[in-house]
């Protein structure tokens, strides 16, 4: 457990606000891509927008948490 805890002891390289801005901008891009792909599959604008918004709302929180976790891991930097 000691080796694992030392991996997470690292101080983050970026401010929380920077991580939030990066997350939101990335998700805006992904919403657009998801809507385009969903429209190509469904040929329904409303369904495509709903798919894009719902899936990306869930993914935004998970991406932010994942990014913050990796920012604390000392391995490889």
C-alpha positions, 0 to 999 in steps of 0.5 A: 500500500505504501508504494500506491499511496506515494503515487497519489501524494503528488501535488496537481500541476494545474489549477482546478479552474483550468481543469474545469475549463479544459473539461467543459471545452472538451465536452462542448466539442464532444457534444457536437461530434456525438450529435453528428454521429447520432444524426448519421445513425438515426436521421432524427434531429431531436433524438440526436440532440437528446443523445448528445446532451444526455451522454455528454452530461454524464461523461463531463463529470467522469472526465473531470474526475479522471483528469484530476486523479491522473494529475495527482499520479506521479508515475511517468512524469 
